[in-house]
């Protein structure tokens, strides 16, 4: 019997009928890191040839990249992210890296999948305003500030809740994928 009077009764025939968000097994820190690295490598494999092929790298090295071209390259990165992971994020709360490691993004409070716009917007586009600032303001201080914020984002995973800054912003957490949990039970 559950202490929560509003909780649905657990059923032997449906192991995932009610998921207690407080007792969900969290994804490991290292697992999340490696899944994220895989996602990053996949993005690089697509974007670097695009940047070389368009001459973007050469113009960037010569500091000849205009604001519109920087915005276009940022938008192409967002498009590649959506092409690679959009469907998985919307339907399963996963990226390709998360699929490979059997983890998924869920709502922190309910343990349920989150709406796509909340997952993509708050978890992956939360730094977009800062990217615009970097594009518009010359110099390196803004770059250093953003790098510091990215470091804070990552380091927060060492807290007891294993949540990065983007998890707090989105109201999410990363847990073992439900089908994997049912197989372990």
C-alpha positions in Angstrom: 0.0 0.0 0.0 1.3 3.4 -1.0 1.6 6.4 1.4 0.3 8.6 -1.4 -3.5 8.5 -1.4 -3.6 9.7 -5.0 -1.2 7.1 -6.4 -2.6 4.5 -8.8 -2.4 1.0 -7.3 0.5 -1.0 -8.6 -0.5 -3.9 -10.8 1.4 -7.2 -11.3 0.2 -7.3 -15.0 1.3 -3.8 -15.8 4.7 -3.1 -14.1 4.9 0.5 -15.5 1.2 1.4 -14.8 2.4 3.8 -12.0 5.9 5.1 -11.8 7.0 6.6 -8.6 9.1 9.6 -9.8 11.0 9.7 -6.5 12.3 6.2 -6.8 13.2 6.1 -10.5 16.7 4.9 -11.0 18.8 7.9 -12.2 21.2 7.6 -15.1 24.8 7.5 -14.1 27.0 10.6 -14.5 29.5 8.8 -16.7 26.7 7.2 -18.8 25.2 10.7 -19.4 28.6 12.1 -20.3 29.4 9.4 -22.8 25.9 9.6 -24.4 26.4 13.4 -24.7 29.8 12.9 -26.3 28.4 10.5 -28.9 25.6 13.0 -29.7 28.3 15.7 -30.1 30.5 13.5 -32.4 27.5 12.8 -34.6 26.8 16.5 -34.9 30.5 17.2 -35.7 30.5 14.4 -38.4 27.8 16.3 -40.2 28.6 20.0 -39.5 32.4 20.0 -40.0 32.2 18.9 -43.7 29.4 21.5 -44.2 31.6 24.2 -42.7 34.7 23.2 -44.7 32.6 22.8 -47.9 31.1 26.2 -47.6 34.4 27.9 -46.7 33.1 28.9 -43.3 36.2 27.6 -41.5 38.6 29.5 -43.7 36.5 32.7 -43.3 36.2 32.3 -39.6 40.0 31.8 -39.3 40.5 35.0 -41.2 37.8 36.7 -39.0 35.8 37.4 -42.2 32.5 35.8 -41.1 29.5 38.1 -41.0 26.7 38.1 -38.4 24.2 36.6 -40.9 26.6 33.8 -41.7 27.1 33.0 -38.0 23.4 32.9 -37.5 22.9 30.7 -40.5 25.6 28.3 -39.2 24.0 28.2 -35.7 20.6 27.5 -37.3 22.1 24.7 -39.4 23.4 23.2 -36.1 19.9 23.3 -34.6 18.5 21.7 -37.8 21.1 18.9 -37.7 20.2 18.3 -34.0 16.5 18.1 -34.9 17.2 15.8 -37.9 19.3 13.4 -35.8 17.2 13.4 -32.6 13.9 15.2 -33.1 11.8 12.1 -33.5 13.5 10.2 -30.6 13.2 13.2 -28.3 9.5 13.6 -29.1 8.5 10.0 -28.8 10.9 8.5 -26.3 12.7 11.4 -24.5 16.0 10.2 -26.0 18.8 11.2 -28.3 20.9 8.7 -30.3 23.5 8.6 -27.5 20.8 8.1 -24.9 19.3 5.2 -26.9 22.7 3.5 -27.1 23.1 3.8 -23.3 19.5 3.0 -22.3 18.6 6.3 -20.7 15.9 8.9 -21.2 14.7 12.4 -20.3 11.6 12.6 -18.2 9.7 15.2 -16.2 11.4 15.7 -12.8 8.1 15.8 -10.9 6.0 13.2 -12.7 8.5 10.9 -14.2 6.6 11.0 -17.5 7.8 12.0 -20.9 7.9 15.8 -21.4 6.3 17.7 -24.4 8.8 18.0 -27.2 8.9 21.8 -27.1 9.9 21.7 -23.4 12.6 19.1 -24.0 14.1 20.7 -27.0 13.5 24.3 -26.1 14.6 24.3 -22.5 17.2 21.5 -22.5 18.9 22.2 -25.9 18.1 25.8 -26.8 18.5 27.4 -23.4 21.8 29.0 -24.4 20.5 30.4 -27.7 20.2 34.0 -26.3 23.8 33.8 -25.1 24.9 32.6 -28.6 23.3 35.7 -30.1 25.1 37.9 -27.6 28.4 36.2 -28.6 27.6 36.9 -32.3 26.7 40.5 -31.7 29.3 41.6 -29.2 33.0 41.6 -30.4 35.7 40.5 -28.0 36.4 37.4 -25.9 34.9 38.3 -22.5 31.4 37.1 -23.5 32.9 33.9 -24.9 34.6 33.3 -21.5 31.4 34.0 -19.6 29.5 31.5 -21.8 32.3 28.9 -21.3 32.0 29.4 -17.6 28.2 28.9 -17.7 28.7 25.7 -19.7 31.1 24.5 -17.1 28.6 25.3 -14.3 25.9 23.4 -16.3 28.0 20.3 -16.5 29.4 20.4 -12.9 26.0 20.6 -11.3 25.6 16.9 -12.2 27.8 16.1 -9.3 25.0 17.1 -6.9 22.9 14.3 -5.2 20.1 14.7 -7.8 22.5 14.3 -10.7 20.9 17.2 -12.6 22.7 19.6 -14.9 21.7 23.3 -15.1 19.7 22.5 -18.2 17.8 19.9 -16.2 16.8 22.5 -13.6 15.8 24.9 -16.4 13.6 22.3 -18.1 12.3 20.6 -15.0 13.8 17.3 -16.2 15.9 14.4 -15.0 17.6 11.6 -16.9 16.7 8.0 -15.8 17.1 4.5 -17.0 14.8 3.9 -20.0 11.6 2.3 -18.8 11.9 -0.9 -21.0 15.3 -1.5 -19.5 13.9 -1.1 -16.0 11.2 -3.6 -16.7 13.7 -6.1 -18.0 15.8 -5.7 -14.8 12.8 -6.3 -12.5 
